[in-house]
Amino acid sequence: MFTLAGTAGAVQPPAAVQVDFGGLRASADARWVAHWVMHSGDHGGLPFAIVDKKDARIFVFAPGGRLLGTSAALLGLAPGDHTVPGIGERPLSKILPHERTTPAGRFVSEPGRNLEGEHVVWVEYESGFAIHRVRPGSSRERREQRLKSASLADRRVSLGCVVVPVAFYEDVVLPALGRSRAIVYVLPETRPVHEVFAGMRDL
């Protein structure tokens, strides 16, 4: 369901880094963005995460480019790379199925709490877009089963947030992204990745 990456040696200067995925499965777009981040220094020396929507997977990296772990993730029910205007101000019950998108782009995340007091990583606070663990409740078992499913369609079920297993959140997300600001790169699913992350062709 999720993988913790092994430890690595001394961190090299960003210009020399080739991000090592440790033999773990990752799409060409995810690899390209990871290398671009390190070569360009776009992350500003902060921890960062890459959310690959086409693969319904999240990768979390240390500031020096070391992969800390990867996991399957639940994403927005509807395909789309935009945020519906004003969606963060509406009750959850008023968000229509076609509006439940996970937006693509570069985000500066911050740790915080949701209305239930649960720790989350706010990716875009105004719209309510966050990375969080599978929550307690009647849907928990079904969502845990979806995370284990090999079907990508099964992982498109959230209101738009990136939902990860509890253990992955506590072991990887919380220590890396849940203590201070970080950068989250959400890859597009309806546009080429180069259109969302300007400057990547300069790598």
PyMOL CGO cylinders between C-alpha atoms (Angstrom):
from pymol import cmd
from pymol.cgo import CYLINDER

trace = [
    CYLINDER, 0.00, 0.00, 0.00, 2.84, 2.36, 0.79, 0.3, 1, 1, 1, 1, 1, 1,
    CYLINDER, 2.84, 2.36, 0.79, 6.62, 2.26, 0.88, 0.3, 1, 1, 1, 1, 1, 1,
    CYLINDER, 6.62, 2.26, 0.88, 9.19, 3.90, 3.12, 0.3, 1, 1, 1, 1, 1, 1,
    CYLINDER, 9.19, 3.90, 3.12, 12.37, 4.72, 1.30, 0.3, 1, 1, 1, 1, 1, 1,
    CYLINDER, 12.37, 4.72, 1.30, 15.72, 3.65, 2.70, 0.3, 1, 1, 1, 1, 1, 1,
    CYLINDER, 15.72, 3.65, 2.70, 18.29, 6.06, 4.02, 0.3, 1, 1, 1, 1, 1, 1,
    CYLINDER, 18.29, 6.06, 4.02, 20.91, 7.57, 1.73, 0.3, 1, 1, 1, 1, 1, 1,
    CYLINDER, 20.91, 7.57, 1.73, 24.35, 9.10, 2.04, 0.3, 1, 1, 1, 1, 1, 1,
    CYLINDER, 24.35, 9.10, 2.04, 25.37, 12.74, 2.17, 0.3, 1, 1, 1, 1, 1, 1,
    CYLINDER, 25.37, 12.74, 2.17, 23.17, 15.18, 0.26, 0.3, 1, 1, 1, 1, 1, 1,
    CYLINDER, 23.17, 15.18, 0.26, 24.76, 16.55, -2.90, 0.3, 1, 1, 1, 1, 1, 1,
    CYLINDER, 24.76, 16.55, -2.90, 24.38, 20.13, -4.09, 0.3, 1, 1, 1, 1, 1, 1,
    CYLINDER, 24.38, 20.13, -4.09, 21.05, 20.55, -5.93, 0.3, 1, 1, 1, 1, 1, 1,
    CYLINDER, 21.05, 20.55, -5.93, 22.69, 21.14, -9.32, 0.3, 1, 1, 1, 1, 1, 1,
    CYLINDER, 22.69, 21.14, -9.32, 24.32, 17.69, -9.11, 0.3, 1, 1, 1, 1, 1, 1,
    CYLINDER, 24.32, 17.69, -9.11, 21.36, 15.74, -7.75, 0.3, 1, 1, 1, 1, 1, 1,
    CYLINDER, 21.36, 15.74, -7.75, 19.71, 12.97, -9.71, 0.3, 1, 1, 1, 1, 1, 1,
    CYLINDER, 19.71, 12.97, -9.71, 16.68, 12.07, -7.65, 0.3, 1, 1, 1, 1, 1, 1,
    CYLINDER, 16.68, 12.07, -7.65, 16.80, 8.39, -6.73, 0.3, 1, 1, 1, 1, 1, 1,
    CYLINDER, 16.80, 8.39, -6.73, 13.42, 6.66, -6.64, 0.3, 1, 1, 1, 1, 1, 1,
    CYLINDER, 13.42, 6.66, -6.64, 15.11, 3.56, -5.26, 0.3, 1, 1, 1, 1, 1, 1,
    CYLINDER, 15.11, 3.56, -5.26, 13.71, 1.29, -7.93, 0.3, 1, 1, 1, 1, 1, 1,
    CYLINDER, 13.71, 1.29, -7.93, 10.15, 2.17, -6.94, 0.3, 1, 1, 1, 1, 1, 1,
    CYLINDER, 10.15, 2.17, -6.94, 7.51, 2.63, -9.61, 0.3, 1, 1, 1, 1, 1, 1,
    CYLINDER, 7.51, 2.63, -9.61, 7.08, 6.24, -10.76, 0.3, 1, 1, 1, 1, 1, 1,
    CYLINDER, 7.08, 6.24, -10.76, 5.76, 7.77, -13.97, 0.3, 1, 1, 1, 1, 1, 1,
    CYLINDER, 5.76, 7.77, -13.97, 7.93, 9.69, -16.40, 0.3, 1, 1, 1, 1, 1, 1,
    CYLINDER, 7.93, 9.69, -16.40, 6.15, 12.93, -15.40, 0.3, 1, 1, 1, 1, 1, 1,
    CYLINDER, 6.15, 12.93, -15.40, 6.79, 12.35, -11.68, 0.3, 1, 1, 1, 1, 1, 1,
    CYLINDER, 6.79, 12.35, -11.68, 10.47, 11.64, -12.33, 0.3, 1, 1, 1, 1, 1, 1,
    CYLINDER, 10.47, 11.64, -12.33, 10.81, 14.67, -14.57, 0.3, 1, 1, 1, 1, 1, 1,
    CYLINDER, 10.81, 14.67, -14.57, 9.26, 17.02, -12.01, 0.3, 1, 1, 1, 1, 1, 1,
    CYLINDER, 9.26, 17.02, -12.01, 11.42, 15.62, -9.20, 0.3, 1, 1, 1, 1, 1, 1,
    CYLINDER, 11.42, 15.62, -9.20, 14.60, 16.19, -11.20, 0.3, 1, 1, 1, 1, 1, 1,
    CYLINDER, 14.60, 16.19, -11.20, 13.43, 19.65, -12.28, 0.3, 1, 1, 1, 1, 1, 1,
    CYLINDER, 13.43, 19.65, -12.28, 12.69, 20.65, -8.69, 0.3, 1, 1, 1, 1, 1, 1,
    CYLINDER, 12.69, 20.65, -8.69, 16.18, 19.72, -7.54, 0.3, 1, 1, 1, 1, 1, 1,
    CYLINDER, 16.18, 19.72, -7.54, 18.04, 21.17, -10.52, 0.3, 1, 1, 1, 1, 1, 1,
    CYLINDER, 18.04, 21.17, -10.52, 16.10, 24.44, -10.48, 0.3, 1, 1, 1, 1, 1, 1,
    CYLINDER, 16.10, 24.44, -10.48, 15.93, 24.77, -6.70, 0.3, 1, 1, 1, 1, 1, 1,
    CYLINDER, 15.93, 24.77, -6.70, 12.24, 25.63, -7.12, 0.3, 1, 1, 1, 1, 1, 1,
    CYLINDER, 12.24, 25.63, -7.12, 11.45, 24.13, -3.71, 0.3, 1, 1, 1, 1, 1, 1,
    CYLINDER, 11.45, 24.13, -3.71, 13.66, 26.70, -1.97, 0.3, 1, 1, 1, 1, 1, 1,
    CYLINDER, 13.66, 26.70, -1.97, 15.32, 24.09, 0.22, 0.3, 1, 1, 1, 1, 1, 1,
    CYLINDER, 15.32, 24.09, 0.22, 12.01, 22.95, 1.72, 0.3, 1, 1, 1, 1, 1, 1,
    CYLINDER, 12.01, 22.95, 1.72, 10.65, 19.41, 1.91, 0.3, 1, 1, 1, 1, 1, 1,
    CYLINDER, 10.65, 19.41, 1.91, 8.37, 18.67, -1.03, 0.3, 1, 1, 1, 1, 1, 1,
    CYLINDER, 8.37, 18.67, -1.03, 5.78, 16.24, -2.30, 0.3, 1, 1, 1, 1, 1, 1,
    CYLINDER, 5.78, 16.24, -2.30, 4.69, 15.21, -5.78, 0.3, 1, 1, 1, 1, 1, 1,
    CYLINDER, 4.69, 15.21, -5.78, 1.11, 14.07, -6.27, 0.3, 1, 1, 1, 1, 1, 1,
    CYLINDER, 1.11, 14.07, -6.27, 0.72, 12.11, -9.50, 0.3, 1, 1, 1, 1, 1, 1,
    CYLINDER, 0.72, 12.11, -9.50, -2.99, 12.21, -10.25, 0.3, 1, 1, 1, 1, 1, 1,
    CYLINDER, -2.99, 12.21, -10.25, -2.81, 9.92, -13.28, 0.3, 1, 1, 1, 1, 1, 1,
    CYLINDER, -2.81, 9.92, -13.28, -1.25, 7.25, -11.08, 0.3, 1, 1, 1, 1, 1, 1,
    CYLINDER, -1.25, 7.25, -11.08, -3.16, 8.17, -7.87, 0.3, 1, 1, 1, 1, 1, 1,
    CYLINDER, -3.16, 8.17, -7.87, 0.12, 8.23, -5.95, 0.3, 1, 1, 1, 1, 1, 1,
    CYLINDER, 0.12, 8.23, -5.95, 2.08, 10.60, -3.70, 0.3, 1, 1, 1, 1, 1, 1,
    CYLINDER, 2.08, 10.60, -3.70, 5.87, 10.86, -3.27, 0.3, 1, 1, 1, 1, 1, 1,
    CYLINDER, 5.87, 10.86, -3.27, 7.41, 12.73, -0.33, 0.3, 1, 1, 1, 1, 1, 1,
    CYLINDER, 7.41, 12.73, -0.33, 10.97, 14.08, -0.44, 0.3, 1, 1, 1, 1, 1, 1,
    CYLINDER, 10.97, 14.08, -0.44, 13.45, 15.56, 2.01, 0.3, 1, 1, 1, 1, 1, 1,
    CYLINDER, 13.45, 15.56, 2.01, 14.87, 19.01, 1.12, 0.3, 1, 1, 1, 1, 1, 1,
    CYLINDER, 14.87, 19.01, 1.12, 17.99, 17.41, -0.37, 0.3, 1, 1, 1, 1, 1, 1,
    CYLINDER, 17.99, 17.41, -0.37, 15.97, 15.25, -2.77, 0.3, 1, 1, 1, 1, 1, 1,
    CYLINDER, 15.97, 15.25, -2.77, 15.96, 12.00, -0.81, 0.3, 1, 1, 1, 1, 1, 1,
    CYLINDER, 15.96, 12.00, -0.81, 12.74, 10.05, -1.29, 0.3, 1, 1, 1, 1, 1, 1,
    CYLINDER, 12.74, 10.05, -1.29, 11.20, 9.49, 2.13, 0.3, 1, 1, 1, 1, 1, 1,
    CYLINDER, 11.20, 9.49, 2.13, 8.29, 7.36, 0.98, 0.3, 1, 1, 1, 1, 1, 1,
    CYLINDER, 8.29, 7.36, 0.98, 5.52, 6.82, -1.50, 0.3, 1, 1, 1, 1, 1, 1,
    CYLINDER, 5.52, 6.82, -1.50, 1.93, 5.67, -1.22, 0.3, 1, 1, 1, 1, 1, 1,
    CYLINDER, 1.93, 5.67, -1.22, -1.26, 5.16, -3.14, 0.3, 1, 1, 1, 1, 1, 1,
    CYLINDER, -1.26, 5.16, -3.14, -3.66, 8.05, -2.53, 0.3, 1, 1, 1, 1, 1, 1,
    CYLINDER, -3.66, 8.05, -2.53, -7.34, 8.79, -2.86, 0.3, 1, 1, 1, 1, 1, 1,
    CYLINDER, -7.34, 8.79, -2.86, -8.04, 11.84, -5.02, 0.3, 1, 1, 1, 1, 1, 1,
    CYLINDER, -8.04, 11.84, -5.02, -10.95, 13.95, -6.19, 0.3, 1, 1, 1, 1, 1, 1,
    CYLINDER, -10.95, 13.95, -6.19, -13.89, 12.08, -7.67, 0.3, 1, 1, 1, 1, 1, 1,
    CYLINDER, -13.89, 12.08, -7.67, -14.03, 14.23, -10.81, 0.3, 1, 1, 1, 1, 1, 1,
    CYLINDER, -14.03, 14.23, -10.81, -11.23, 14.67, -13.36, 0.3, 1, 1, 1, 1, 1, 1,
    CYLINDER, -11.23, 14.67, -13.36, -9.97, 18.23, -13.72, 0.3, 1, 1, 1, 1, 1, 1,
    CYLINDER, -9.97, 18.23, -13.72, -7.02, 20.44, -12.86, 0.3, 1, 1, 1, 1, 1, 1,
    CYLINDER, -7.02, 20.44, -12.86, -8.88, 23.47, -11.51, 0.3, 1, 1, 1, 1, 1, 1,
    CYLINDER, -8.88, 23.47, -11.51, -10.45, 24.56, -8.24, 0.3, 1, 1, 1, 1, 1, 1,
    CYLINDER, -10.45, 24.56, -8.24, -14.12, 25.52, -8.41, 0.3, 1, 1, 1, 1, 1, 1,
    CYLINDER, -14.12, 25.52, -8.41, -14.36, 29.19, -7.31, 0.3, 1, 1, 1, 1, 1, 1,
    CYLINDER, -14.36, 29.19, -7.31, -15.74, 29.58, -3.78, 0.3, 1, 1, 1, 1, 1, 1,
    CYLINDER, -15.74, 29.58, -3.78, -15.84, 25.86, -3.09, 0.3, 1, 1, 1, 1, 1, 1,
    CYLINDER, -15.84, 25.86, -3.09, -14.09, 26.27, 0.25, 0.3, 1, 1, 1, 1, 1, 1,
    CYLINDER, -14.09, 26.27, 0.25, -16.96, 28.38, 1.56, 0.3, 1, 1, 1, 1, 1, 1,
    CYLINDER, -16.96, 28.38, 1.56, -19.66, 25.79, 0.85, 0.3, 1, 1, 1, 1, 1, 1,
    CYLINDER, -19.66, 25.79, 0.85, -20.88, 22.96, 3.10, 0.3, 1, 1, 1, 1, 1, 1,
    CYLINDER, -20.88, 22.96, 3.10, -19.52, 19.60, 1.98, 0.3, 1, 1, 1, 1, 1, 1,
    CYLINDER, -19.52, 19.60, 1.98, -23.04, 18.40, 1.21, 0.3, 1, 1, 1, 1, 1, 1,
    CYLINDER, -23.04, 18.40, 1.21, -23.41, 21.20, -1.35, 0.3, 1, 1, 1, 1, 1, 1,
    CYLINDER, -23.41, 21.20, -1.35, -20.35, 20.21, -3.39, 0.3, 1, 1, 1, 1, 1, 1,
    CYLINDER, -20.35, 20.21, -3.39, -21.61, 18.49, -6.54, 0.3, 1, 1, 1, 1, 1, 1,
    CYLINDER, -21.61, 18.49, -6.54, -19.89, 15.36, -7.90, 0.3, 1, 1, 1, 1, 1, 1,
    CYLINDER, -19.89, 15.36, -7.90, -18.44, 17.13, -10.97, 0.3, 1, 1, 1, 1, 1, 1,
    CYLINDER, -18.44, 17.13, -10.97, -16.94, 19.81, -8.70, 0.3, 1, 1, 1, 1, 1, 1,
    CYLINDER, -16.94, 19.81, -8.70, -14.89, 17.35, -6.64, 0.3, 1, 1, 1, 1, 1, 1,
    CYLINDER, -14.89, 17.35, -6.64, -11.58, 17.94, -8.39, 0.3, 1, 1, 1, 1, 1, 1,
    CYLINDER, -11.58, 17.94, -8.39, -8.01, 17.84, -7.14, 0.3, 1, 1, 1, 1, 1, 1,
    CYLINDER, -8.01, 17.84, -7.14, -6.36, 20.98, -8.55, 0.3, 1, 1, 1, 1, 1, 1,
    CYLINDER, -6.36, 20.98, -8.55, -3.00, 20.82, -10.29, 0.3, 1, 1, 1, 1, 1, 1,
    CYLINDER, -3.00, 20.82, -10.29, -0.13, 23.23, -9.67, 0.3, 1, 1, 1, 1, 1, 1,
    CYLINDER, -0.13, 23.23, -9.67, 2.57, 24.32, -7.28, 0.3, 1, 1, 1, 1, 1, 1,
    CYLINDER, 2.57, 24.32, -7.28, 1.39, 25.00, -3.74, 0.3, 1, 1, 1, 1, 1, 1,
    CYLINDER, 1.39, 25.00, -3.74, 3.07, 26.21, -0.55, 0.3, 1, 1, 1, 1, 1, 1,
    CYLINDER, 3.07, 26.21, -0.55, 1.61, 23.97, 2.13, 0.3, 1, 1, 1, 1, 1, 1,
    CYLINDER, 1.61, 23.97, 2.13, 1.27, 24.54, 5.87, 0.3, 1, 1, 1, 1, 1, 1,
    CYLINDER, 1.27, 24.54, 5.87, 0.31, 22.19, 8.68, 0.3, 1, 1, 1, 1, 1, 1,
    CYLINDER, 0.31, 22.19, 8.68, -2.90, 22.86, 10.59, 0.3, 1, 1, 1, 1, 1, 1,
    CYLINDER, -2.90, 22.86, 10.59, -6.18, 21.49, 11.89, 0.3, 1, 1, 1, 1, 1, 1,
    CYLINDER, -6.18, 21.49, 11.89, -9.51, 20.92, 10.20, 0.3, 1, 1, 1, 1, 1, 1,
    CYLINDER, -9.51, 20.92, 10.20, -12.89, 21.73, 11.74, 0.3, 1, 1, 1, 1, 1, 1,
    CYLINDER, -12.89, 21.73, 11.74, -12.88, 18.39, 13.58, 0.3, 1, 1, 1, 1, 1, 1,
    CYLINDER, -12.88, 18.39, 13.58, -9.49, 19.17, 15.13, 0.3, 1, 1, 1, 1, 1, 1,
    CYLINDER, -9.49, 19.17, 15.13, -7.63, 16.58, 13.05, 0.3, 1, 1, 1, 1, 1, 1,
    CYLINDER, -7.63, 16.58, 13.05, -4.10, 17.36, 11.95, 0.3, 1, 1, 1, 1, 1, 1,
    CYLINDER, -4.10, 17.36, 11.95, -3.88, 18.00, 8.20, 0.3, 1, 1, 1, 1, 1, 1,
    CYLINDER, -3.88, 18.00, 8.20, -1.44, 19.53, 5.74, 0.3, 1, 1, 1, 1, 1, 1,
    CYLINDER, -1.44, 19.53, 5.74, -3.20, 22.45, 4.10, 0.3, 1, 1, 1, 1, 1, 1,
    CYLINDER, -3.20, 22.45, 4.10, -2.24, 22.59, 0.44, 0.3, 1, 1, 1, 1, 1, 1,
    CYLINDER, -2.24, 22.59, 0.44, -4.67, 25.40, -0.40, 0.3, 1, 1, 1, 1, 1, 1,
    CYLINDER, -4.67, 25.40, -0.40, -6.45, 26.55, 2.74, 0.3, 1, 1, 1, 1, 1, 1,
    CYLINDER, -6.45, 26.55, 2.74, -8.99, 28.84, 1.05, 0.3, 1, 1, 1, 1, 1, 1,
    CYLINDER, -8.99, 28.84, 1.05, -10.47, 26.00, -0.99, 0.3, 1, 1, 1, 1, 1, 1,
    CYLINDER, -10.47, 26.00, -0.99, -10.16, 23.40, 1.78, 0.3, 1, 1, 1, 1, 1, 1,
    CYLINDER, -10.16, 23.40, 1.78, -7.62, 21.37, -0.20, 0.3, 1, 1, 1, 1, 1, 1,
    CYLINDER, -7.62, 21.37, -0.20, -5.45, 19.27, 2.12, 0.3, 1, 1, 1, 1, 1, 1,
    CYLINDER, -5.45, 19.27, 2.12, -3.42, 16.11, 2.51, 0.3, 1, 1, 1, 1, 1, 1,
    CYLINDER, -3.42, 16.11, 2.51, -4.86, 14.05, 5.33, 0.3, 1, 1, 1, 1, 1, 1,
    CYLINDER, -4.86, 14.05, 5.33, -5.08, 10.51, 6.65, 0.3, 1, 1, 1, 1, 1, 1,
    CYLINDER, -5.08, 10.51, 6.65, -8.07, 8.22, 6.19, 0.3, 1, 1, 1, 1, 1, 1,
    CYLINDER, -8.07, 8.22, 6.19, -10.55, 9.45, 8.74, 0.3, 1, 1, 1, 1, 1, 1,
    CYLINDER, -10.55, 9.45, 8.74, -12.47, 7.47, 11.36, 0.3, 1, 1, 1, 1, 1, 1,
    CYLINDER, -12.47, 7.47, 11.36, -16.08, 6.76, 10.52, 0.3, 1, 1, 1, 1, 1, 1,
    CYLINDER, -16.08, 6.76, 10.52, -18.37, 4.51, 8.54, 0.3, 1, 1, 1, 1, 1, 1,
    CYLINDER, -18.37, 4.51, 8.54, -16.45, 5.04, 5.29, 0.3, 1, 1, 1, 1, 1, 1,
    CYLINDER, -16.45, 5.04, 5.29, -13.02, 4.21, 6.71, 0.3, 1, 1, 1, 1, 1, 1,
    CYLINDER, -13.02, 4.21, 6.71, -12.98, 0.50, 5.85, 0.3, 1, 1, 1, 1, 1, 1,
    CYLINDER, -12.98, 0.50, 5.85, -14.18, 1.12, 2.28, 0.3, 1, 1, 1, 1, 1, 1,
    CYLINDER, -14.18, 1.12, 2.28, -11.57, 3.82, 1.76, 0.3, 1, 1, 1, 1, 1, 1,
    CYLINDER, -11.57, 3.82, 1.76, -8.81, 1.60, 3.10, 0.3, 1, 1, 1, 1, 1, 1,
    CYLINDER, -8.81, 1.60, 3.10, -9.91, -1.06, 0.62, 0.3, 1, 1, 1, 1, 1, 1,
    CYLINDER, -9.91, -1.06, 0.62, -9.84, 1.49, -2.20, 0.3, 1, 1, 1, 1, 1, 1,
    CYLINDER, -9.84, 1.49, -2.20, -6.27, 2.44, -1.28, 0.3, 1, 1, 1, 1, 1, 1,
    CYLINDER, -6.27, 2.44, -1.28, -5.26, -1.20, -1.68, 0.3, 1, 1, 1, 1, 1, 1,
    CYLINDER, -5.26, -1.20, -1.68, -7.06, -1.59, -5.00, 0.3, 1, 1, 1, 1, 1, 1,
    CYLINDER, -7.06, -1.59, -5.00, -5.07, -1.94, -8.21, 0.3, 1, 1, 1, 1, 1, 1,
    CYLINDER, -5.07, -1.94, -8.21, -7.81, -0.03, -10.04, 0.3, 1, 1, 1, 1, 1, 1,
    CYLINDER, -7.81, -0.03, -10.04, -7.04, 3.68, -10.40, 0.3, 1, 1, 1, 1, 1, 1,
    CYLINDER, -7.04, 3.68, -10.40, -10.77, 4.36, -10.75, 0.3, 1, 1, 1, 1, 1, 1,
    CYLINDER, -10.77, 4.36, -10.75, -11.30, 3.02, -7.22, 0.3, 1, 1, 1, 1, 1, 1,
    CYLINDER, -11.30, 3.02, -7.22, -9.01, 5.74, -5.88, 0.3, 1, 1, 1, 1, 1, 1,
    CYLINDER, -9.01, 5.74, -5.88, -11.04, 8.60, -7.34, 0.3, 1, 1, 1, 1, 1, 1,
    CYLINDER, -11.04, 8.60, -7.34, -13.49, 9.15, -4.52, 0.3, 1, 1, 1, 1, 1, 1,
    CYLINDER, -13.49, 9.15, -4.52, -12.57, 12.17, -2.37, 0.3, 1, 1, 1, 1, 1, 1,
    CYLINDER, -12.57, 12.17, -2.37, -14.01, 15.67, -2.35, 0.3, 1, 1, 1, 1, 1, 1,
    CYLINDER, -14.01, 15.67, -2.35, -10.68, 16.83, -3.77, 0.3, 1, 1, 1, 1, 1, 1,
    CYLINDER, -10.68, 16.83, -3.77, -8.24, 16.22, -0.94, 0.3, 1, 1, 1, 1, 1, 1,
    CYLINDER, -8.24, 16.22, -0.94, -5.29, 13.83, -1.11, 0.3, 1, 1, 1, 1, 1, 1,
    CYLINDER, -5.29, 13.83, -1.11, -6.14, 11.02, 1.33, 0.3, 1, 1, 1, 1, 1, 1,
    CYLINDER, -6.14, 11.02, 1.33, -3.42, 8.61, 2.44, 0.3, 1, 1, 1, 1, 1, 1,
    CYLINDER, -3.42, 8.61, 2.44, -3.19, 5.61, 4.79, 0.3, 1, 1, 1, 1, 1, 1,
    CYLINDER, -3.19, 5.61, 4.79, -2.94, 6.44, 8.50, 0.3, 1, 1, 1, 1, 1, 1,
    CYLINDER, -2.94, 6.44, 8.50, 0.49, 4.83, 8.89, 0.3, 1, 1, 1, 1, 1, 1,
    CYLINDER, 0.49, 4.83, 8.89, 1.90, 6.68, 5.86, 0.3, 1, 1, 1, 1, 1, 1,
    CYLINDER, 1.90, 6.68, 5.86, 0.59, 9.98, 7.19, 0.3, 1, 1, 1, 1, 1, 1,
    CYLINDER, 0.59, 9.98, 7.19, 2.09, 9.42, 10.62, 0.3, 1, 1, 1, 1, 1, 1,
    CYLINDER, 2.09, 9.42, 10.62, 5.41, 7.95, 9.45, 0.3, 1, 1, 1, 1, 1, 1,
    CYLINDER, 5.41, 7.95, 9.45, 6.13, 10.10, 6.38, 0.3, 1, 1, 1, 1, 1, 1,
    CYLINDER, 6.13, 10.10, 6.38, 3.75, 13.02, 5.84, 0.3, 1, 1, 1, 1, 1, 1,
    CYLINDER, 3.75, 13.02, 5.84, 3.65, 14.28, 9.43, 0.3, 1, 1, 1, 1, 1, 1,
    CYLINDER, 3.65, 14.28, 9.43, 7.42, 14.46, 10.05, 0.3, 1, 1, 1, 1, 1, 1,
    CYLINDER, 7.42, 14.46, 10.05, 8.23, 15.80, 6.55, 0.3, 1, 1, 1, 1, 1, 1,
    CYLINDER, 8.23, 15.80, 6.55, 5.32, 18.10, 5.72, 0.3, 1, 1, 1, 1, 1, 1,
    CYLINDER, 5.32, 18.10, 5.72, 3.43, 18.40, 8.98, 0.3, 1, 1, 1, 1, 1, 1,
    CYLINDER, 3.43, 18.40, 8.98, 5.83, 20.51, 11.04, 0.3, 1, 1, 1, 1, 1, 1,
    CYLINDER, 5.83, 20.51, 11.04, 6.46, 23.54, 8.82, 0.3, 1, 1, 1, 1, 1, 1,
    CYLINDER, 6.46, 23.54, 8.82, 5.91, 24.91, 5.33, 0.3, 1, 1, 1, 1, 1, 1,
    CYLINDER, 5.91, 24.91, 5.33, 6.63, 22.68, 2.36, 0.3, 1, 1, 1, 1, 1, 1,
    CYLINDER, 6.63, 22.68, 2.36, 6.03, 22.63, -1.39, 0.3, 1, 1, 1, 1, 1, 1,
    CYLINDER, 6.03, 22.63, -1.39, 3.44, 20.36, -2.99, 0.3, 1, 1, 1, 1, 1, 1,
    CYLINDER, 3.44, 20.36, -2.99, 3.48, 19.74, -6.74, 0.3, 1, 1, 1, 1, 1, 1,
    CYLINDER, 3.48, 19.74, -6.74, 0.22, 18.27, -8.06, 0.3, 1, 1, 1, 1, 1, 1,
    CYLINDER, 0.22, 18.27, -8.06, 0.65, 16.92, -11.58, 0.3, 1, 1, 1, 1, 1, 1,
    CYLINDER, 0.65, 16.92, -11.58, -2.10, 17.66, -14.12, 0.3, 1, 1, 1, 1, 1, 1,
    CYLINDER, -2.10, 17.66, -14.12, -4.34, 15.08, -15.73, 0.3, 1, 1, 1, 1, 1, 1,
    CYLINDER, -4.34, 15.08, -15.73, -5.96, 17.16, -18.48, 0.3, 1, 1, 1, 1, 1, 1,
    CYLINDER, -5.96, 17.16, -18.48, -2.94, 19.17, -19.68, 0.3, 1, 1, 1, 1, 1, 1,
    CYLINDER, -2.94, 19.17, -19.68, 0.73, 18.47, -20.39, 0.3, 1, 1, 1, 1, 1, 1,
    CYLINDER, 0.73, 18.47, -20.39, 2.90, 18.79, -17.30, 0.3, 1, 1, 1, 1, 1, 1,
    CYLINDER, 2.90, 18.79, -17.30, 5.05, 21.47, -18.98, 0.3, 1, 1, 1, 1, 1, 1,
    CYLINDER, 5.05, 21.47, -18.98, 2.05, 23.78, -19.24, 0.3, 1, 1, 1, 1, 1, 1,
    CYLINDER, 2.05, 23.78, -19.24, 1.51, 23.70, -15.49, 0.3, 1, 1, 1, 1, 1, 1,
    CYLINDER, 1.51, 23.70, -15.49, 5.14, 23.99, -14.36, 0.3, 1, 1, 1, 1, 1, 1,
    CYLINDER, 5.14, 23.99, -14.36, 6.64, 26.76, -16.47, 0.3, 1, 1, 1, 1, 1, 1,
    CYLINDER, 6.64, 26.76, -16.47, 10.37, 26.58, -17.01, 0.3, 1, 1, 1, 1, 1, 1,
    CYLINDER, 10.37, 26.58, -17.01, 10.66, 22.81, -16.96, 0.3, 1, 1, 1, 1, 1, 1,
    CYLINDER, 10.66, 22.81, -16.96, 11.80, 22.78, -20.58, 0.3, 1, 1, 1, 1, 1, 1,
    CYLINDER, 11.80, 22.78, -20.58, 14.89, 24.74, -19.47, 0.3, 1, 1, 1, 1, 1, 1,
    CYLINDER, 14.89, 24.74, -19.47, 16.22, 21.71, -17.55, 0.3, 1, 1, 1, 1, 1, 1,
]
cmd.load_cgo(trace, "trace")
